[in-house]
C-alpha cells in the first residue's frame, strides 16, 4: 500500500502501511502436538458446563452484595453498576489500589484481606471463577446459606431487561466495546456498559446509563458469556484459547455456538468475515435462522475496511457500506490493522441500533485509549516503553506487528529504525504448556525477546512448566533472547539491552505492566552512569542466556 493514502479530509499522512503475514487458522493446528500429558483433561470443564444452565437471579434477590476481588478489572465494573443502582456493596481485595480508593469514594466498604467473617455481613457473595472452591470465605458463605453467584451471573442480573449488545471473541473484545461505548455516547444513546478495562475517557469500566441499551464485554474464557441473552452479538474472531476450560478448539467452537443460540429472536450476529473461526460460526448461526452482518477487508463484507494506515499517534481507515459512505476515520492512541477491524464491528452495531455511524468520528479522533492496550508509559534515554494485555500467540503477533509499524514510520521520517524489544510474562501453567511453541514463534517477530517466569493465576504449578518452555521455542540468536525468571531483575535486564530509538513492549495478562516504571527508572539510571550497568545483566549485544 502506498505511503500517500490520505488521512481524514484527504490530507496525506506519514504513516506505515499495515498488513503482512496473518496467523494460521487455529483449526489447522495439530492439537496432538500441544505440549501436555497424554492423560490431560481440562480442569475447568465444569465451569463452562455449569454456565450453560446457571440461573440468573432477579435483581431484587441480591440484597447486600459482597464482591471477592472487588478491585479486579471485571469485578470493579460490576461494583460500579451495583452502587449506581443503589445496592449496599462491600468487598475484599489483596492490596490497596487506586481502583479500591475510587470504589470507596462511590460508597463501597472494602477490606484488605480475605476472611470467612465477610460472609456474615452480606446476602449475596459474588466471586470470580479464578477463586478456588475451597477458599475459606467461599466455604463460609456457602455454609451460611448465602446466595452464591459467579461474577457473570450477577452481571447477567444487571443486564436483564435491557436491550443488550454482547461483544465476544478470542481477541479484541475490550477495545471493540470501548470504541462502541464512546461512539454510542456521542450518538446520544446514553448506554449502560461493563468492560474489562478502564476507558481513559471517563476513567471508568462500568456505568449505568439513562436508557435501555446495555453494552457488555462478553467473556468466553470460562463460559461466562453463556449467562447473557443479547439482542445483538458481536464475534470478532474465534480461535483455540482457554483450553484449560474448553479442552480443544472444538470445545471453544461449541461454547460460541451456545452463545449464538442465546441471541434473542429478531437479533443479529455481527462477525468478522476475514476470520476463519468467525466464518464457521456464522454458518452455524445462519442454519439457526440468525440474521448476519459481516465486516472485514473482504470486498464481499457488508462493511468493507480499506486503506488502513498506522502512525505512532493514530490509526486511519476507510469504511464502505454504511449510509452516506464511504467514511474515513481516524482513531487516536490505537495502532494496527486489527484495531481497524475492531472499530468496524462497532460501526455495524451503531448502524443496527439506528444511530448514525458518522457520530463515531469525533470521539474516535479524540480517543484516549484503554488501559493496558498499547498504552505508553513514558520515554527515557530515547527509549519508548509501552504495555499491552496481549497474552495469546495471535495477540502477541498482532501487537508486535503494530509496534513494528510504528518503528517503520520512524525510519521513513528520520532515516533511523530502532529495535522492538518484546517483554512477555506468561500466565497460567496450562496455557504455557499448551502454547509454548506458538508463543515462541510469535515472539520471534520482535528484534529482541525477553521472557519472564509464569504469573501464577487460578492454577497450581505443573512440574517442569516454567517460562523457559517458551524461551526455548523462540528461534532468535542468543544475543537477542533473554529468559529472566527473577521478577526483581527484569527491569535491569531490559534496560541493559535497550538503545536510543528502541521501543519496549511489555505483554501479558498478569502484573508485567508494573515493570514499565521500573524499566523507565532503570533506563534513566543507566544513561546517567553508562559504565555502571546492572549487576549480572548483559549489555546490548551480549548473550542474554
FIRO-350490 format. One line per 2 residues: their letters; for each residue x, y, z of C-alpha. Coordinates in nm, 2 decimals. Layout:
<atoms>
A) X:Y:Z; ...
</atoms>
This chain:
<atoms>
XX) 0.00:0.00:0.00; 0.14:0.34:-0.09
XX) 0.25:0.58:0.18; 0.04:0.86:0.04
XX) -0.30:0.72:0.12; -0.50:1.02:0.26
XX) -0.59:1.08:0.62; -0.93:1.24:0.71
XX) -1.02:1.53:0.48; -0.79:1.39:0.21
XX) -0.47:1.53:0.37; -0.17:1.30:0.32
XX) -0.03:1.14:0.64; 0.32:1.00:0.70
XX) 0.21:0.65:0.80; 0.30:0.29:0.80
XX) 0.11:0.05:0.57; -0.04:-0.22:0.78
XX) -0.08:-0.58:0.69; 0.17:-0.86:0.64
XX) 0.15:-1.23:0.74; -0.16:-1.35:0.91
XX) -0.16:-1.61:1.19; -0.26:-1.96:1.08
XX) -0.62:-2.07:1.13; -0.63:-2.23:1.47
XX) -0.84:-2.51:1.33; -0.55:-2.63:1.12
XX) -0.32:-2.67:1.42; -0.23:-3.03:1.51
XX) -0.37:-3.03:1.86; -0.19:-3.36:1.94
XX) 0.13:-3.16:1.93; 0.03:-2.93:2.22
XX) 0.29:-2.97:2.50; 0.07:-3.15:2.75
XX) 0.05:-3.50:2.90; -0.13:-3.78:2.73
XX) -0.39:-3.82:3.01; -0.46:-3.44:3.02
XX) -0.82:-3.33:3.07; -0.95:-2.97:3.10
XX) -0.97:-2.89:3.47; -1.22:-2.62:3.42
XX) -1.47:-2.80:3.20; -1.73:-2.79:3.48
XX) -1.72:-2.41:3.47; -1.83:-2.40:3.11
XX) -2.09:-2.67:3.16; -2.25:-2.50:3.46
XX) -2.26:-2.16:3.28; -2.49:-2.31:3.02
XX) -2.75:-2.40:3.28; -2.69:-2.15:3.56
XX) -2.99:-1.94:3.68; -2.98:-1.57:3.65
XX) -3.14:-1.43:3.97; -3.39:-1.15:3.98
XX) -3.21:-0.83:4.08; -3.44:-0.80:4.38
XX) -3.29:-1.12:4.53; -2.94:-0.98:4.57
XX) -2.98:-0.76:4.88; -2.65:-0.67:5.04
XX) -2.37:-0.78:4.80; -2.01:-0.87:4.88
XX) -1.76:-0.89:4.60; -1.45:-1.10:4.64
XX) -1.16:-0.93:4.45; -1.37:-0.61:4.42
XX) -1.09:-0.41:4.25; -1.03:-0.66:3.97
XX) -1.09:-0.54:3.61; -1.43:-0.72:3.57
XX) -1.55:-0.71:3.93; -1.49:-0.34:3.97
XX) -1.72:-0.27:3.67; -1.99:-0.48:3.84
XX) -1.93:-0.29:4.17; -1.98:0.05:3.99
XX) -2.31:-0.07:3.84; -2.44:-0.21:4.17
XX) -2.35:0.11:4.35; -2.51:0.32:4.09
XX) -2.83:0.12:4.12; -2.84:0.17:4.50
XX) -2.72:-0.17:4.63; -2.52:-0.19:4.95
XX) -2.18:-0.31:4.83; -1.89:-0.45:5.03
XX) -1.58:-0.62:4.90; -1.23:-0.75:4.98
XX) -0.91:-0.72:4.80; -0.55:-0.84:4.84
XX) -0.39:-0.50:4.84; -0.48:-0.13:4.82
XX) -0.51:0.03:4.48; -0.64:0.33:4.30
XX) -0.95:0.13:4.20; -1.02:0.03:4.56
XX) -1.00:0.40:4.66; -1.24:0.50:4.37
XX) -1.49:0.24:4.48; -1.48:0.35:4.84
XX) -1.55:0.71:4.72; -1.86:0.58:4.55
XX) -1.98:0.41:4.87; -1.83:0.06:4.88
XX) -1.70:-0.08:5.20; -1.37:-0.25:5.12
XX) -1.15:-0.46:5.34; -0.79:-0.56:5.26
XX) -0.75:-0.93:5.30; -0.99:-1.22:5.28
XX) -1.18:-1.37:5.58; -1.47:-1.61:5.64
XX) -1.62:-1.34:5.86; -1.71:-1.14:5.54
XX) -2.00:-1.38:5.47; -2.18:-1.27:5.79
XX) -2.24:-0.92:5.65; -2.40:-0.99:5.31
XX) -2.70:-1.16:5.15; -2.52:-1.24:4.82
XX) -2.15:-1.32:4.77; -2.01:-1.27:4.43
XX) -1.68:-1.45:4.33; -1.47:-1.50:4.02
XX) -1.40:-1.84:3.88; -1.03:-1.79:3.95
XX) -1.10:-1.84:4.32; -1.08:-2.20:4.43
XX) -1.40:-2.36:4.57; -1.21:-2.45:4.89
XX) -1.14:-2.08:4.97; -1.25:-2.03:5.34
XX) -1.45:-1.72:5.25; -1.65:-1.91:4.99
XX) -1.69:-2.21:5.22; -1.83:-1.99:5.50
XX) -2.07:-1.81:5.27; -2.19:-2.15:5.13
XX) -2.24:-2.29:5.48; -2.43:-1.98:5.59
XX) -2.67:-2.02:5.30; -2.58:-1.70:5.12
XX) -2.68:-1.66:4.76; -2.35:-1.75:4.57
XX) -2.30:-1.61:4.23; -2.01:-1.61:3.99
XX) -1.95:-1.25:3.86; -2.11:-1.32:3.52
XX) -2.44:-1.43:3.69; -2.45:-1.11:3.89
XX) -2.37:-0.91:3.58; -2.64:-1.10:3.40
XX) -2.89:-0.99:3.66; -2.80:-0.63:3.60
XX) -2.83:-0.67:3.22; -3.17:-0.85:3.24
XX) -3.45:-0.64:3.09; -3.21:-0.43:2.88
XX) -3.15:-0.41:2.51; -2.82:-0.59:2.53
XX) -2.53:-0.59:2.29; -2.27:-0.85:2.39
XX) -1.92:-0.82:2.24; -1.73:-1.15:2.23
XX) -1.43:-1.31:2.05; -1.10:-1.46:2.13
XX) -0.93:-1.12:2.08; -1.03:-0.76:2.07
XX) -1.33:-0.76:2.30; -1.22:-0.48:2.53
XX) -1.11:-0.24:2.25; -1.42:-0.31:2.04
XX) -1.65:-0.25:2.34; -1.46:0.07:2.43
XX) -1.48:0.22:2.08; -1.85:0.13:2.07
XX) -1.92:0.30:2.41; -1.77:0.64:2.32
XX) -1.94:0.63:1.98; -2.27:0.54:2.13
XX) -2.24:0.82:2.38; -2.16:1.07:2.10
XX) -2.47:0.94:1.91; -2.69:1.03:2.21
XX) -2.77:0.67:2.31; -2.66:0.70:2.68
XX) -2.58:0.33:2.73; -2.51:0.14:3.04
XX) -2.18:-0.06:3.00; -1.94:-0.30:3.15
XX) -1.59:-0.36:3.01; -1.27:-0.54:3.13
XX) -1.05:-0.23:3.14; -1.08:0.14:3.22
XX) -1.16:0.38:2.94; -0.92:0.67:2.96
XX) -1.22:0.89:2.85; -1.42:0.89:3.17
XX) -1.17:0.67:3.37; -1.43:0.40:3.43
XX) -1.52:0.05:3.33; -1.88:0.04:3.44
XX) -2.17:0.28:3.41; -2.55:0.30:3.44
XX) -2.70:0.50:3.16; -3.04:0.66:3.12
XX) -3.18:0.43:2.85; -3.24:0.06:2.80
XX) -2.92:0.00:2.60; -2.65:-0.21:2.77
XX) -2.31:-0.27:2.61; -2.12:-0.56:2.77
XX) -1.79:-0.73:2.71; -1.88:-1.10:2.69
XX) -1.61:-1.33:2.83; -1.58:-1.68:2.67
XX) -1.29:-1.79:2.89; -1.50:-1.99:3.14
XX) -1.83:-1.98:2.96; -1.94:-1.66:3.13
XX) -2.09:-1.53:2.81; -2.35:-1.80:2.82
XX) -2.51:-1.61:3.11; -2.62:-1.33:2.87
XX) -2.91:-1.32:2.63; -2.81:-1.04:2.38
XX) -3.02:-0.87:2.12; -2.71:-0.82:1.92
XX) -2.39:-1.03:1.95; -2.05:-0.94:1.81
XX) -1.78:-1.21:1.75; -1.45:-1.05:1.65
XX) -1.27:-1.38:1.59; -1.27:-1.74:1.72
XX) -0.95:-1.94:1.80; -0.83:-2.21:2.03
XX) -0.78:-2.05:2.37; -0.86:-2.11:2.74
XX) -0.82:-2.48:2.67; -0.79:-2.54:3.04
XX) -1.16:-2.49:3.04; -1.27:-2.58:2.69
XX) -1.03:-2.86:2.62; -0.99:-2.81:2.25
XX) -1.08:-2.59:1.96; -1.39:-2.80:1.92
XX) -1.49:-2.72:2.27; -1.43:-2.34:2.21
XX) -1.64:-2.36:1.90; -1.92:-2.54:2.08
XX) -1.93:-2.27:2.35; -1.96:-2.00:2.08
XX) -2.24:-2.19:1.92; -2.43:-2.20:2.25
XX) -2.36:-1.82:2.27; -2.52:-1.77:1.93
XX) -2.82:-1.98:2.05; -2.88:-1.72:2.32
XX) -2.93:-1.43:2.08; -3.29:-1.31:2.13
XX) -3.54:-1.37:1.84; -3.50:-1.09:1.58
XX) -3.15:-1.02:1.68; -2.83:-1.05:1.48
XX) -2.48:-1.17:1.48; -2.21:-0.93:1.37
XX) -1.89:-1.10:1.28; -1.55:-1.06:1.11
XX) -1.57:-1.22:0.76; -1.18:-1.24:0.75
XX) -1.16:-1.47:1.04; -1.20:-1.84:0.96
XX) -1.34:-1.93:1.31; -1.59:-1.64:1.29
XX) -1.70:-1.75:0.94; -1.76:-2.11:1.06
XX) -1.97:-1.97:1.35; -2.17:-1.75:1.11
XX) -2.25:-2.06:0.90; -2.39:-2.22:1.22
XX) -2.58:-1.91:1.30; -2.73:-1.89:0.95
XX) -2.85:-2.25:1.00; -3.03:-2.14:1.32
XX) -3.21:-1.85:1.14; -3.00:-1.58:1.29
XX) -2.95:-1.27:1.08; -2.59:-1.19:0.99
XX) -2.39:-0.88:0.93; -2.02:-0.91:0.83
XX) -1.73:-0.67:0.84; -1.37:-0.70:0.72
XX) -1.11:-0.65:0.45; -1.30:-0.89:0.22
XX) -1.49:-0.69:-0.05; -1.79:-0.92:0.00
XX) -1.84:-0.79:0.36; -2.14:-0.57:0.45
XX) -1.89:-0.32:0.58; -1.56:-0.32:0.39
XX) -1.24:-0.19:0.56; -0.97:-0.05:0.34
XX) -0.68:0.20:0.32; -0.56:0.12:0.67
XX) -0.27:0.33:0.79; -0.08:0.34:1.12
XX) 0.13:0.62:1.27; 0.28:0.64:1.61
XX) -0.01:0.85:1.72; -0.32:0.73:1.54
XX) -0.49:0.48:1.31; -0.67:0.57:0.99
XX) -0.91:0.35:0.78; -1.20:0.38:0.53
XX) -1.53:0.21:0.59; -1.75:0.14:0.29
XX) -2.11:0.01:0.32; -2.26:0.25:0.57
XX) -2.52:0.50:0.49; -2.37:0.82:0.35
XX) -2.03:0.65:0.29; -1.77:0.58:0.23
XX) -1.64:0.72:0.56; -1.28:0.80:0.66
XX) -1.20:0.75:1.03; -0.91:0.85:1.25
XX) -0.86:0.68:1.59; -0.61:0.83:1.83
XX) -0.40:0.61:2.05; -0.45:0.28:1.86
XX) -0.23:0.11:1.60; -0.27:-0.20:1.39
XX) -0.50:-0.33:1.12; -0.67:-0.55:1.38
XX) -0.78:-0.23:1.56; -0.95:-0.10:1.23
XX) -1.14:-0.43:1.22; -1.25:-0.38:1.59
XX) -1.37:-0.03:1.51; -1.57:-0.16:1.21
XX) -1.76:-0.40:1.43; -1.86:-0.10:1.65
XX) -1.98:0.08:1.34; -2.20:-0.20:1.24
XX) -2.35:-0.21:1.59; -2.42:0.16:1.57
XX) -2.60:0.11:1.23; -2.81:-0.18:1.38
XX) -2.91:0.05:1.67; -3.03:0.31:1.43
XX) -2.76:0.56:1.51; -2.55:0.75:1.26
XX) -2.21:0.57:1.24; -2.06:0.90:1.14
XX) -2.11:1.01:1.51; -1.81:0.80:1.59
XX) -1.57:1.03:1.40; -1.52:1.29:1.67
XX) -1.49:1.08:1.98; -1.25:0.84:1.80
XX) -1.04:1.12:1.68; -1.00:1.22:2.05
XX) -0.99:0.86:2.17; -0.77:0.83:2.48
XX) -0.72:0.46:2.45; -0.79:0.18:2.70
XX) -0.57:0.08:2.99; -0.33:-0.19:2.90
XX) -0.40:-0.17:2.53; -0.07:-0.05:2.36
XX) -0.05:0.20:2.65; 0.25:0.43:2.65
XX) 0.41:0.46:3.00; 0.68:0.70:2.90
XX) 1.02:0.77:2.73; 1.36:0.75:2.90
XX) 1.71:0.77:2.74; 1.54:0.78:2.40
XX) 1.35:0.45:2.46; 0.97:0.44:2.44
XX) 0.81:0.20:2.69; 0.46:0.06:2.61
XX) 0.24:-0.21:2.77; -0.03:-0.44:2.63
XX) -0.26:-0.70:2.76; -0.17:-0.95:2.48
XX) -0.15:-1.30:2.62; -0.23:-1.53:2.33
XX) 0.01:-1.61:2.05; -0.21:-1.44:1.79
XX) -0.25:-1.13:2.00; 0.13:-1.11:2.06
XX) 0.20:-1.15:1.69; -0.06:-0.88:1.60
XX) 0.06:-0.63:1.87; 0.42:-0.68:1.77
XX) 0.33:-0.62:1.41; 0.15:-0.30:1.51
XX) 0.45:-0.18:1.72; 0.69:-0.26:1.43
XX) 0.48:-0.04:1.20; 0.54:0.25:1.44
XX) 0.92:0.19:1.41; 0.89:0.17:1.03
XX) 0.72:0.51:1.04; 1.01:0.64:1.24
XX) 1.26:0.51:0.98; 1.08:0.69:0.70
XX) 1.06:1.01:0.90; 1.42:1.01:1.05
XX) 1.62:0.76:0.85; 1.67:0.55:1.17
XX) 1.48:0.25:1.28; 1.51:0.14:1.64
XX) 1.46:-0.22:1.76; 1.14:-0.38:1.90
XX) 1.21:-0.54:2.24; 0.93:-0.77:2.35
XX) 0.89:-0.85:2.72; 0.64:-1.13:2.78
XX) 0.51:-1.27:3.10; 0.32:-1.59:3.05
XX) 0.01:-1.66:3.26; -0.12:-1.99:3.38
XX) 0.08:-2.31:3.37; -0.16:-2.50:3.14
XX) -0.16:-2.22:2.88; 0.22:-2.21:2.89
XX) 0.24:-2.58:2.85; -0.01:-2.59:2.57
XX) 0.10:-2.30:2.35; 0.48:-2.29:2.42
XX) 0.56:-2.34:2.05; 0.32:-2.08:1.93
XX) 0.43:-1.83:2.19; 0.79:-1.88:2.08
XX) 0.71:-1.83:1.71; 0.52:-1.51:1.78
XX) 0.79:-1.36:2.00; 1.04:-1.42:1.72
XX) 0.88:-1.15:1.52; 1.04:-0.90:1.77
XX) 1.41:-0.79:1.73; 1.48:-0.89:2.09
XX) 1.26:-1.11:2.32; 1.27:-1.12:2.70
XX) 1.06:-1.40:2.86; 0.98:-1.39:3.24
XX) 0.86:-1.66:3.46; 0.49:-1.75:3.48
XX) 0.24:-1.53:3.65; 0.05:-1.77:3.88
XX) -0.32:-1.73:3.85; -0.61:-1.98:3.90
XX) -0.38:-2.29:3.89; -0.13:-2.48:4.10
XX) 0.22:-2.52:3.94; 0.28:-2.80:3.69
XX) 0.60:-3.00:3.73; 0.87:-2.87:3.48
XX) 0.65:-2.59:3.34; 0.82:-2.25:3.36
XX) 0.87:-1.96:3.13; 1.18:-2.14:3.00
XX) 0.95:-2.37:2.79; 0.86:-2.06:2.58
XX) 1.21:-1.92:2.57; 1.34:-2.25:2.44
XX) 1.10:-2.22:2.15; 1.20:-1.87:2.04
XX) 1.40:-1.90:1.72; 1.62:-1.60:1.78
XX) 2.00:-1.58:1.82; 2.13:-1.60:2.18
XX) 2.22:-1.23:2.19; 1.86:-1.14:2.11
XX) 1.69:-1.37:2.36; 1.67:-1.35:2.74
XX) 1.49:-1.57:2.99; 1.48:-1.39:3.33
XX) 1.29:-1.58:3.60; 1.37:-1.33:3.87
XX) 1.10:-1.06:3.87; 1.32:-0.82:4.05
XX) 1.59:-0.84:3.78; 1.36:-0.79:3.47
XX) 1.38:-0.41:3.45; 1.76:-0.40:3.47
XX) 1.79:-0.67:3.21; 1.56:-0.49:2.97
XX) 1.73:-0.15:3.03; 2.06:-0.31:2.97
XX) 1.95:-0.43:2.63; 1.78:-0.11:2.51
XX) 1.94:0.16:2.29; 1.81:0.50:2.19
XX) 1.53:0.47:1.94; 1.42:0.13:2.06
XX) 1.06:0.05:2.16; 1.00:-0.17:2.46
XX) 0.66:-0.35:2.47; 0.56:-0.55:2.79
XX) 0.29:-0.80:2.73; 0.08:-1.04:2.94
XX) -0.23:-1.08:3.15; -0.06:-1.06:3.49
XX) 0.14:-0.78:3.66; 0.41:-0.73:3.39
XX) 0.28:-0.37:3.35; 0.44:-0.29:3.68
XX) 0.78:-0.34:3.51; 0.72:-0.03:3.30
XX) 0.80:0.24:3.55; 1.09:0.03:3.68
XX) 1.23:0.00:3.32; 1.20:0.37:3.27
XX) 1.38:0.44:3.60; 1.65:0.19:3.52
XX) 1.70:0.35:3.17; 1.75:0.68:3.34
XX) 1.99:0.54:3.59; 2.20:0.36:3.33
XX) 2.20:0.65:3.10; 2.33:0.87:3.38
XX) 2.60:0.62:3.46; 2.67:0.44:3.13
XX) 2.97:0.24:3.27; 2.76:0.12:3.57
XX) 2.55:-0.15:3.41; 2.31:-0.36:3.61
XX) 2.49:-0.63:3.80; 2.47:-0.97:3.63
XX) 2.29:-0.83:3.33; 2.44:-0.83:2.98
XX) 2.47:-0.51:2.78; 2.32:-0.49:2.44
XX) 2.49:-0.73:2.20; 2.59:-0.98:2.47
XX) 2.43:-1.31:2.53; 2.12:-1.30:2.75
X) 2.10:-1.67:2.84
</atoms>
